[in-house]
Amino acid sequence: MFLNVRDMELRPLRIKREFAAGEIDFSTSEFSQASPLVVEVTIEFRPALEEIRVSGRFNVDLELNCDRCLAVFRWPIDKKIDLLYAPEEAVTQPEESGLKDEEVELGFYEGAGLELEEILREQVLLALPMRRVCREDCQGLCPACGENWNERPCGCRMQSADPRWSVLEDLKLKK
């Protein structure tokens, strides 16, 4: 959905829309969209600075693979957004616009406007966790046999990687 500056000059745009799974291309196989992405935003154009402000919220459920045990789990995202876009040729700092740094993120647009799908794609990717873990106490997989330790223990004996360090196992430190 293209957000044209000319439409915004007349009045702010209010958009409430659902994007079905696959409608927005996230260009990754690391996750899949498990629910419709619901967005409700207000987009306004500020003619004095030629800035576009996008504010509102979106929510979506994603299916991720756990980094420890490789199980698929749901990750809900419900995020408030407050973004500011300046023309690509302009160099504007957030403090120049009268907003605090934590209230706005600054981006740039080129031409006659913005693509809503691109904004949402970027925000979903930024909302993903660095460590994708199905739960805090996830125990992961056995490095020897690959058994999921969350489901059952495997009984494998863990050995030291290098037998030269085994001498240190018998060392006792005095207090």
C-alpha positions, 0 to 999 in steps of 0.5 A: 500500500503506497502512502502518497504525500499528496494524499497526506497534505490534505489530511492525516491518513488513518489506516486500519488493515490486516495483512494475511500470512505471505502478503508481506515478504520478510525475505527470510526462512528463519520464521513464518507468520502465524496470524494476520498482521494487524496494523492501526496507524495514523500517517501525517505529513508535516509540510514545513519540514517535508516530514512524514510521521507514522504513529500507531501500533501493530500486532502479529504472531510469528512461529520461530525455531528455538535456538537451543532445542530447534522446536517451533514456538509462537512469538507474539509481537504487539508493538507501538510505533512512532516513526519519522521519515524525512526526505532522503536529501535532508539531514535532520536530527530527532532533537531538531523536530522537537521530539525526544530520542526515545519517542521517535526513530528517524528514517528517510523516504524517496520520491512521492511517499512510502510503502506501508509494507516496507515499514511493517517489514522493517518493524517486525524484523527489528522486534525479533529477539536476538536469542530465540528461545522457546522458554527461559529454562530450555535445556537444548539438545544433547551434543552427542546424540541430539536428544531434546533434553526438554522431553527426556534425558538421554543418558550420554556421558559427557567427556572432556574434549581434550584428555590433556586437561584431565590432570586438572580435574584432580587438582584441589585448591586450598582456601 
